[in-house]
């Protein structure tokens, strides 16, 4: 007999938070607003009830969270060294195994980082809020 622990609602929330973080903090570093809008339409990293059923155990949910967090760490680094490429590809493959669509290659981010100018994006979170 094998005991399997189910994923928790807080893990599902955390996965959704991490996906939101990628859209608001990572993608604007590399892509234009038009491209990010297209990513939303293509449902890149889109999670549905079916996805949460597929990674329904604690282990599966932790693997998804760890893969997304690893991608965030790599993509937030100041310089995208080739030493990160294998780790990047492994984590993209993990996400793919769980049915999450992330169709990027390491080279795309390396090229985009070198070409992207720092501009204001509608996807980034505001640095401050207006208090009334």
Backbone as CSV, one residue per row, in Angstrom:
resi,resn,N_x,N_y,N_z,CA_x,CA_y,CA_z,C_x,C_y,C_z
1,UNK,0.842,-1.167,0.000,0.000,0.000,0.000,0.891,1.234,0.000
2,UNK,0.507,2.201,-0.799,1.263,3.442,-0.891,0.352,4.593,-0.488
3,UNK,0.840,5.463,0.369,0.071,6.622,0.802,0.536,7.823,-0.017
4,UNK,-0.428,8.508,-0.616,-0.138,9.681,-1.422,-0.878,10.859,-0.809
5,UNK,-0.173,11.942,-0.608,-0.784,13.135,-0.051,-1.214,14.064,-1.178
6,UNK,-2.434,14.542,-1.094,-2.976,15.418,-2.128,-2.399,16.818,-2.007
7,UNK,-2.329,17.491,-3.152,-1.875,18.881,-3.119,-2.908,19.719,-2.378
8,UNK,-2.449,20.822,-1.839,-3.334,21.676,-1.049,-3.776,22.881,-1.867
9,UNK,-4.879,23.496,-1.477,-5.313,24.717,-2.168,-4.254,25.821,-2.122
10,UNK,-3.488,25.876,-1.039,-2.453,26.912,-0.947,-1.346,26.676,-1.978
11,UNK,-1.074,25.410,-2.292,-0.091,25.125,-3.337,-0.621,25.572,-4.704
12,UNK,-1.885,25.339,-4.943,-2.487,25.773,-6.198,-2.444,27.292,-6.316
13,UNK,-2.723,27.973,-5.209,-2.647,29.438,-5.190,-1.224,29.906,-5.465
14,UNK,-0.256,29.231,-4.875,1.150,29.606,-5.054,1.570,29.435,-6.510
15,UNK,1.127,28.369,-7.148,1.438,28.156,-8.559,0.856,29.296,-9.391
16,UNK,-0.376,29.677,-9.099,-1.004,30.796,-9.824,-0.253,32.104,-9.569
17,UNK,0.198,32.321,-8.336,0.986,33.514,-8.006,2.294,33.540,-8.801
18,UNK,2.959,32.392,-8.889,4.225,32.320,-9.624,4.020,32.599,-11.106
19,UNK,2.940,32.086,-11.671,2.634,32.360,-13.077,2.372,33.858,-13.257
20,UNK,1.615,34.449,-12.339,1.372,35.892,-12.384,2.664,36.683,-12.277
21,UNK,3.566,36.218,-11.438,4.868,36.879,-11.272,5.652,36.850,-12.588
22,UNK,5.602,35.735,-13.275,6.306,35.648,-14.564,5.735,36.660,-15.539
23,UNK,4.419,36.780,-15.596,3.791,37.720,-16.516,4.062,39.176,-16.144
24,UNK,4.102,39.484,-14.856,4.262,40.884,-14.458,5.700,41.309,-14.197
25,UNK,6.586,40.366,-13.877,7.955,40.749,-13.535,9.022,40.195,-14.466
26,UNK,8.786,39.055,-15.076,9.801,38.427,-15.918,9.594,38.760,-17.389
27,UNK,8.419,38.478,-17.914,8.176,38.717,-19.336,8.443,40.170,-19.752
28,UNK,8.063,41.180,-18.954,8.351,42.563,-19.373,9.851,42.871,-19.500
29,UNK,10.701,42.065,-18.870,12.143,42.261,-19.008,12.644,41.819,-20.383
30,UNK,11.884,40.958,-21.037,12.352,40.333,-22.268,11.484,40.612,-23.492
31,UNK,10.214,40.901,-23.283,9.290,40.984,-24.403,8.465,42.259,-24.356
32,UNK,7.909,42.616,-25.500,7.044,43.795,-25.599,5.650,43.459,-25.084
33,UNK,4.856,44.485,-24.839,3.487,44.277,-24.378,2.674,43.462,-25.388
34,UNK,2.900,43.716,-26.672,2.172,42.977,-27.707,2.508,41.487,-27.648
35,UNK,3.776,41.182,-27.440,4.179,39.782,-27.345,3.585,39.120,-26.102
36,UNK,3.593,39.821,-24.988,3.036,39.271,-23.747,1.537,39.054,-23.900
37,UNK,0.868,39.981,-24.563,-0.557,39.826,-24.829,-0.808,38.569,-25.672
38,UNK,0.047,38.328,-26.630,-0.059,37.131,-27.466,0.174,35.868,-26.621
39,UNK,1.099,35.950,-25.665,1.354,34.813,-24.779,0.091,34.458,-23.980
40,UNK,-0.619,35.495,-23.521,-1.859,35.250,-22.783,-2.878,34.550,-23.670
41,UNK,-2.985,34.998,-24.910,-3.932,34.376,-25.842,-3.540,32.942,-26.176
42,UNK,-2.234,32.666,-26.206,-1.743,31.307,-26.469,-1.813,30.421,-25.225
43,UNK,-2.204,31.028,-24.098,-2.342,30.331,-22.818,-1.020,29.730,-22.337
44,UNK,0.030,30.527,-22.468,1.338,30.101,-21.966,1.296,30.109,-20.433
45,UNK,1.678,29.002,-19.848,1.640,28.756,-18.399,0.234,28.858,-17.814
46,UNK,-0.766,28.715,-18.663,-2.155,28.771,-18.206,-2.472,27.535,-17.378
47,UNK,-3.049,27.752,-16.217,-3.432,26.631,-15.368,-4.956,26.557,-15.303
48,UNK,-5.457,25.360,-15.411,-6.895,25.123,-15.328,-7.150,24.073,-14.258
49,UNK,-8.418,23.795,-14.008,-8.764,22.744,-13.049,-8.163,21.414,-13.465
50,UNK,-8.127,21.177,-14.761,-7.561,19.922,-15.268,-6.079,19.816,-14.905
51,UNK,-5.346,20.930,-15.005,-3.933,20.917,-14.639,-3.759,20.570,-13.161
52,UNK,-4.588,21.171,-12.320,-4.461,20.917,-10.894,-4.833,19.477,-10.556
53,UNK,-5.684,18.869,-11.367,-5.984,17.454,-11.174,-4.801,16.594,-11.605
54,UNK,-4.069,17.038,-12.641,-2.920,16.280,-13.127,-1.756,16.309,-12.134
55,UNK,-1.527,17.462,-11.491,-0.504,17.482,-10.450,-1.184,17.612,-9.093
56,UNK,-1.916,16.543,-8.778,-2.761,16.555,-7.596,-2.050,16.080,-6.323
57,UNK,-0.863,15.511,-6.442,-0.164,15.083,-5.228,0.767,16.190,-4.751
58,UNK,1.159,16.100,-3.499,2.093,17.083,-2.943,3.382,17.129,-3.757
59,UNK,3.890,15.961,-4.098,5.143,15.886,-4.843,5.025,16.578,-6.200
60,UNK,3.934,16.313,-6.917,3.737,16.920,-8.232,3.631,18.444,-8.127
61,UNK,2.843,18.909,-7.169,2.676,20.354,-6.997,4.011,21.016,-6.640
62,UNK,4.794,20.366,-5.782,6.107,20.919,-5.431,7.042,20.920,-6.633
63,UNK,6.959,19.910,-7.476,7.800,19.886,-8.680,7.443,21.043,-9.610
64,UNK,6.160,21.308,-9.771,5.730,22.422,-10.621,6.203,23.751,-10.032
65,UNK,5.996,23.922,-8.732,6.433,25.168,-8.078,7.945,25.338,-8.186
66,UNK,8.686,24.275,-7.928,10.146,24.353,-7.990,10.619,24.664,-9.405
67,UNK,9.979,24.098,-10.404,10.369,24.367,-11.796,10.128,25.825,-12.158
68,UNK,8.972,26.345,-11.771,8.669,27.752,-12.072,9.624,28.668,-11.312
69,UNK,9.874,28.373,-10.036,10.789,29.205,-9.244,12.211,29.163,-9.814
70,UNK,12.631,28.018,-10.291,13.967,27.905,-10.891,14.048,28.747,-12.157
71,UNK,13.019,28.691,-12.993,13.007,29.523,-14.208,13.050,31.002,-13.845
72,UNK,12.302,31.384,-12.830,12.314,32.782,-12.387,13.718,33.178,-11.943
73,UNK,14.353,32.346,-11.143,15.707,32.656,-10.659,16.685,32.818,-11.812
74,UNK,16.608,31.934,-12.774,17.517,32.021,-13.926,17.247,33.289,-14.718
75,UNK,15.986,33.562,-15.001,15.640,34.697,-15.859,15.806,36.038,-15.162
76,UNK,15.856,36.046,-13.837,16.104,37.292,-13.107,17.590,37.575,-12.937
77,UNK,18.427,36.630,-13.288,19.865,36.853,-13.129,20.323,37.964,-14.077
78,UNK,21.367,38.656,-13.673,21.851,39.789,-14.456,22.404,39.363,-15.805
79,UNK,22.992,38.208,-15.831,23.582,37.718,-17.073,23.145,36.276,-17.277
80,UNK,22.616,35.984,-18.446,22.171,34.620,-18.742,23.341,33.824,-19.301
81,UNK,24.071,33.185,-18.401,25.224,32.378,-18.796,24.768,31.041,-19.356
82,UNK,25.597,30.484,-20.221,25.292,29.189,-20.824,25.224,28.074,-19.786
83,UNK,25.826,28.289,-18.623,25.798,27.263,-17.581,24.378,26.994,-17.088
84,UNK,23.456,27.939,-17.287,22.079,27.780,-16.845,21.190,27.076,-17.862
85,UNK,21.681,26.906,-19.066,20.838,26.395,-20.146,20.292,24.992,-19.854
86,UNK,21.123,24.086,-19.370,20.667,22.719,-19.081,19.612,22.710,-17.978
87,UNK,19.808,23.523,-16.955,18.840,23.608,-15.856,17.535,24.206,-16.370
88,UNK,17.643,25.244,-17.196,16.474,25.866,-17.804,15.681,24.828,-18.591
89,UNK,16.363,24.092,-19.464,15.696,23.102,-20.318,15.050,21.987,-19.495
90,UNK,15.717,21.564,-18.431,15.158,20.511,-17.578,13.858,20.974,-16.934
91,UNK,13.826,22.208,-16.461,12.627,22.712,-15.798,11.503,23.000,-16.779
92,UNK,11.837,23.423,-17.982,10.819,23.585,-19.023,10.212,22.222,-19.353
93,UNK,11.053,21.196,-19.437,10.569,19.833,-19.706,9.662,19.344,-18.573
94,UNK,10.015,19.662,-17.323,9.163,19.287,-16.185,7.779,19.918,-16.314
95,UNK,7.749,21.201,-16.656,6.459,21.882,-16.824,5.663,21.245,-17.953
96,UNK,6.358,20.923,-19.040,5.694,20.281,-20.178,5.109,18.930,-19.766
97,UNK,5.833,18.170,-18.950,5.350,16.876,-18.477,4.049,16.999,-17.680
98,UNK,3.861,18.135,-17.032,2.645,18.373,-16.264,1.586,19.129,-17.069
99,UNK,1.824,19.287,-18.362,0.823,19.885,-19.236,0.820,21.392,-19.282
100,UNK,1.866,22.029,-18.746,1.945,23.490,-18.800,2.730,23.903,-20.038
101,UNK,2.154,24.795,-20.802,2.708,25.237,-22.076,3.705,26.374,-21.834
102,UNK,4.970,26.117,-22.095,6.042,27.117,-21.979,6.985,26.880,-23.158
103,UNK,6.646,27.442,-24.324,7.322,27.094,-25.587,8.608,27.863,-25.865
104,UNK,9.332,28.239,-24.845,10.520,29.059,-25.038,11.793,28.236,-24.912
105,UNK,12.819,28.735,-25.563,14.144,28.152,-25.433,15.045,29.175,-24.758
106,UNK,16.084,28.696,-24.143,17.010,29.550,-23.404,17.558,30.676,-24.294
107,UNK,17.880,30.343,-25.539,18.470,31.326,-26.457,17.537,32.506,-26.705
108,UNK,16.227,32.242,-26.702,15.273,33.330,-26.918,15.395,34.389,-25.831
109,UNK,15.543,33.954,-24.588,15.676,34.902,-23.491,17.037,35.590,-23.531
110,UNK,18.069,34.851,-23.883,19.407,35.451,-23.969,19.425,36.532,-25.043
111,UNK,18.835,36.257,-26.189,18.776,37.248,-27.265,17.894,38.425,-26.878
112,UNK,16.737,38.144,-26.309,15.804,39.203,-25.928,16.398,40.103,-24.857
113,UNK,17.155,39.530,-23.936,17.756,40.332,-22.869,18.775,41.314,-23.434
114,UNK,19.509,40.892,-24.435,20.518,41.770,-25.013,19.895,42.858,-25.887
115,UNK,18.693,42.631,-26.405,18.062,43.591,-27.305,17.035,44.478,-26.627
116,UNK,16.479,44.070,-25.520,15.372,44.782,-24.870,15.854,46.045,-24.178
117,UNK,15.166,47.116,-24.445,15.402,48.367,-23.726,14.453,48.416,-22.544
118,UNK,14.857,49.050,-21.480,13.985,49.179,-20.329,12.894,50.186,-20.657
119,UNK,11.684,49.683,-20.749,10.535,50.527,-21.049,9.426,50.194,-20.079
120,UNK,8.477,51.094,-20.001,7.326,50.884,-19.140,6.373,49.907,-19.810
121,UNK,5.926,48.945,-19.053,5.024,47.930,-19.584,3.709,47.962,-18.825
122,UNK,2.630,47.676,-19.516,1.335,47.612,-18.841,1.220,46.369,-17.972
123,UNK,2.121,45.431,-18.165,2.077,44.188,-17.399,2.817,44.286,-16.068
124,UNK,3.696,45.260,-15.912,4.419,45.381,-14.650,3.510,45.971,-13.584
125,UNK,3.748,45.561,-12.357,2.968,46.096,-11.254,3.420,47.519,-10.952
126,UNK,2.489,48.311,-10.493,2.816,49.682,-10.156,3.731,49.730,-8.953
127,UNK,4.672,50.682,-8.959,5.584,50.825,-7.830,4.907,51.479,-6.624
128,UNK,3.829,52.193,-6.887,3.112,52.823,-5.791,1.636,52.843,-6.125
129,UNK,0.827,53.202,-5.125,-0.609,53.272,-5.312,-1.094,54.632,-4.882
130,UNK,-2.116,55.108,-5.534,-2.733,56.366,-5.183,-3.662,56.149,-4.000
131,UNK,-3.452,56.895,-2.952,-4.299,56.784,-1.759,-5.304,57.906,-1.759
132,UNK,-6.535,57.583,-1.498,-7.578,58.602,-1.476,-8.124,58.725,-0.072
